[in-house]
Amino acid sequence: MLDRWLSLPARGAMHVYRSVVSPAKGFRCAHAVVTGGPSCSDVALQAFRERPFAAAIGEIDAQFARCQASLVRFDSDLIGQAIASLPTFAAEAQCCDQDGDGVINCCDPRNDNEGHDW
């Protein structure tokens, strides 16, 4: 009986989250995006429907851990993609003392020949 009284408001809060907060935040659950599996709110709603309150909280906590791991994986993939997309001309850079001031400047050999440093 107590579980039902605790689960009903929790389920209501999840519905408010899904209909108001989630659309406003502008991004989806990392676990759902990376794995194609259920979102944290999917897991929470199902847990509150099917389990005693304490067990539901444990299941939701486990889902949050999976989501965190997915976020780390997603961030690592994004960082790898960003690094892969960086210009590769750094190895072609020409370094020299262009203006005779004793400071070595490295320039992009593909620039407009005006000696812009990068």
Secondary structure by P-SEA (a helix, b strand, c coil): caaaaaaaaaaaaaaaaaaccccccccccccccccccccaaaaaaaaaacccaaaaaaaaaaaaaaaaaaaaaaaaaaaaaaaaacccccccccccccccccbbbbbccccccccccc
